[in-house]
Amino acid sequence: EYALRNDKIMPKADITISLEDRGYQFGDGIYEVIRFYDGELFHLDAHLARLDISARQINLTLPLSMDALARRLKELTALSKIGDGKIYLQITRGVSRRAHAFPEETEPLLTAYTEEVARPLSQLATGIGAITVQDNRWLRVDIKSLNLLPNVLAKQKAKEAGAVEAIFIRDGHVTEASASNVFGIRNGVIYTHPVSPFILNGITRQALKVLAEKVGIQWVDEAFTEQELMEMDEVIMTNTVLEVCPVISINGQPVGKGQPGQHTIRLQQAFAEEIAVLKRG
Ligand code: PMP
């Protein structure tokens, strides 16, 4: 098994992380999760563009160029010999004596490794359950930072309730979920929270927007209330691993007819077609 450390690919077991790494001590860093199917990286450029934005937001300089990083990630994926999987990549502000302010000389530390992950076919077919929770995160969740404690706690709450995801409510409105974006479909129109500091602009969200246009489903970037969420005909969640997943119950109440709806299925088909095209190369 191999992993990337800055610009070098090495055996995963040879990578050691310092106790004084700022990612470990402060969560001072950013990350990405990138999907690959049949060893082909999916929306790599969009993930790298978002990584670049996150890095700039926290004044982090990448230890290698974006082109070099893209090459290394492709090499790493090929070396893994995994068909369907993901890359987890993070960059921290590196190692220094513990003090909150940035160290004088920072050497950011980038690490990445692959993991096999099958497509979540049964969840995609039957849908998942969710709960709603208060969005108590900070006001810059558009930055894909390592600080995920509120997300961790929300997801755990969902799990304990027998659900898969926790939908965040801020000032009465749905923002996103603990690890995914949220969409509601009403009378054939798809609604979702606009891109803002209150959501992470998901790569799968961006892909879904293109697909909605392609299949002729009207898209509205507009936040909706928790009440409106409960009255949607269909609800969808997206992320890099979950893909385009139907939500069939929220807080124990069925969404629409309590099964994946027609628009959701249409969007899932379009997404599956995009994967098929990637696999054909
Ligand atoms: N929102 C949050 C809070 C997330 O953690 C994620 C997944 N990283 C997403 C949205 C979806 O992003 P993407 O489609 O890029 O995986």
Boltz pocket constraint, residues with backbone or C-beta under 6 A from the ligand:
constraints:
  - pocket:
      binder: B
      contacts: [[A, 33], [A, 141], [A, 151], [A, 176], [A, 177], [A, 178], [A, 179], [A, 180], [A, 181], [A, 199], [A, 200], [A, 201], [A, 202], [A, 203], [A, 204], [A, 205], [A, 238], [A, 239], [A, 240], [A, 241]]
      max_distance: 6.0
